[in-house]
Amino acid sequence: MVLRCLAVGYAAVPAAGMQAGPDQLAAKLAPGSVCLGQEVVEVAATSARTAAGEALAARRVVVAVDGSLPPEGIYICRDHRDTPSIQGALYSGRRCAEAVLGSLTRNGV
C-alpha cells in the first residue's frame, strides 16, 4: 500500500520543514501545554526533566523517539512500530493519541 501511494500519489515535505506540523498543532493548544525542542534527560509517567534542570509536570507523557519500550504510563509514538513510512508515522501518532485520550477518560480527567 505504501509503495502504491508513493507511485500514484505525492509525498511532500512542508516548505517550512517537517517541524511545521508539530508547530501548527502546538500553536492551537493552551500556552505552556506542550514543550518542543527541549533536550530531556529523565522521563516518568507524569513528569520530565530537561537538560537545563527544569522539571515539567504533565497528566501524560508522550515520547516520540526510537528506543526501548517506555516505562509504565509513558506513551510512545514512532513510525517503526508499524512501517517506517509517512503512513506508519501517522498511524502511530493516531494510536498514541487514542491511548492517551482513553487513559484520561478512564481516569476522569
Secondary structure, DSSP 8 states (H G I E B T S, - for coil): -HHHHHHHS-----TT-TTHHHHHHHHTS-TTS---S--EEEEETTEEEETT--EEE-SSEEE-S-SS---TTEEE--GGGT-SSHHHHHHHHHHHHHHHHHHHHHTT-
